[in-house]
């Protein structure tokens, strides 16, 4: 269990790096995912896991789902790097101009609406313990990336789709019924995190691979 109104060390870390996943003023934050993520991952902080996040946070106004002019590309990756000091962090984005490499972080180009570019990205990458999808927030794009990426999730790993739009939740619930048959080794949960600010896209699809 977790308290979505109580800030955690992950809230502080992500807020300091300018990620929109949460911050210490958690009841005023647009997203409060950091409260849930802390409860889910706190016992794995000091393990040498592999984490991948789609969507670096472009501020290019010509790209859909951009973070706006105040967005900080790579903010969440820097936050995950600090929270998981032994982890290898990878990320991807459709905006080639914001890709970067540094110690324990690698980033790659990916168009999540194109299965060929997804497969090309995965070709030389080992599987991951955590995959977070924070890219293009549309049902079709989320489905495309999941169905071409779930094979890259390790057993006992989590795949999470962020920012599910309220109006698209019924589509996901129907799709999850299909996925439960297609991927019997996975457990699917749709969850809306209570928020005083955000009644628009504060829902997650959480997948645990047995």
C-alpha angles and dihedrals in degrees: 000000000000139000110234090198098055117081119229135197087266089057089055093046096048092043092051090052090049096245116155093223091095145301140206091278086064100163089057095043118108090226126028098187091128091074091057095040092052092054091047100045108024093100091053098051095109098043124102094244130157119238129188127188126187113211119044094197107260118201093201105126091208092065121080117245091022119165095234127242093308095053119119112215113227094015095134093045090055089048093051090047090057095042093048104041094180098041132110108228125204131177141175139201141174090234105085091189093071099048115119143167130214140144108320093354127095126171132195142189117259136164102200093200091061116071091197094060091045091053091046091053093050094045097093100023124101119229122278136228093214128028118183120189110206098148130103106358101220128112095238093049092047092050093047094052095044095050091049095043112037090089087067093063117100123227112275087026133129130230113190129187110203133204100023107186116240092236092051097052093093090055091052092048090055093044091050089059088057093044092052088063096041096045106033091168090065131081114210127204128177110203135177112203111218112248134175090208109033123056092148110069111354096121129110136198105217118196122188117193112211 
